[in-house]
Amino acid sequence: MEPSYLNSPQFFLIAGPCVVESEELCLEIGGRLKTMCEELGIPYIFKASYRKANRTSLNSYTGPGDVEGLERIKKVGQLLGVPTLTDVHAAEECALAAEYVDVLQIPAFLCRQTDLLLAAGKTGKWVNIKKAQFLNGDAMKFAAEKVKSTGNDRIWLTERGNMYGYGDMVVDFRNITEMKKHGFPVVMDVTHSVQQPNNGSGVTGGKPEMIGTIARAAAAVGVQGFFLETHPNPSAALSDGANMVPLEEVRALLEQLLAIHRAASR
């Protein structure tokens, strides 16, 4: 990861499909995102999950296979010349995933798992820790300390909303301010924060019409990065299509966020 990603006057963007689909689709999404980010001066990181371990239904798509999925992510990074990110779910996955990607991401549900955090930290890679839906921003200092104890302080903390009921997410923007106090870059996940999980259909729902509202508010609060999932046709996505930004709408959103970010930084 280039240090310029943290020293840039702009925020950085972590974006891509939820899960690895075809190689062609990953390259299409990554390529279009890279182009728009270069034109806007935004540092870009391609993301995709090589395996989705947290799915509502047993029948949900989880990925093409671990090594094949990781190889597709690595190929996108190599061909496009961009850093890459993927989720890890257990301590034993970290060393393998670290051979293919630049950033290891700790899913929100797993941010208290000590063995996982330590294993991710020991790889020396950047570690993006998503805040659990049941934690506040202050409590994330303990997750960060676990990674830092390995001698690795290449840590990001990501806000992705809280659950106050059985099937909806709410963003408390105080958590961003609290997490910034820990001394690590804070990222706003604008797509998972509009999820409506655990519904009776077996497929996670969402309110994508609220993505722009949450993203603009986070830009005003002053996050250092944004995370979003996107797809040319979200209704055909193999995971989390109900809470994605359509690929053709990403640039307009980024332009809005840049304007707010610049105003907030004055």
C-alpha angles and dihedrals in degrees: 000000000000115000088228088077089073097033096050116116086226129066117257125239128226107191145146141103120324094241133013108271122166121341089240093054093047090051092047093051094042093045095051092046092049091052095050092044092051090050091050096041095243120143108237134209121187115225134190133147113241088199130018106212095168107066128146096224131042087228095058120115112260103180144287095280128296103267094037091050093048091047091054091051092048091049091053090052093048098045095044097035094232134127117256138217135195139169125256122200107185136029093249091059096060101077092048095047091046089063090064110031141045099222130041115206124208111212116235096246089055102046092109094052103114098193091051094048093048093048091049091049093050092060090068090228125129109274120210109198115197115212113245119247088241099049135081124226095258092058091059090078088079093055090048091049091056092056092041091053088070090063092259116119095168092117137147125188119211128203114212106161137266133261115235095166140020102282116014141073127224126190117221103195091200086078091067091056091046094050093048087062089066090070099244130111112269122218128196116220101207098180106046088046090069094052124128101201132182097036122156096254093072091237122096113246130201151181104245090171087073096055094091093049093052093043094051092048091050091051089054092050089052115249119177096220144018128218122200140158121224142174136180088240112019093186088063096045115122093225137023095357091148092068104037134113110240107245093238090058098052098086094054090050092049091051090054092048092050091054092050093043092053092048092048092049095057 
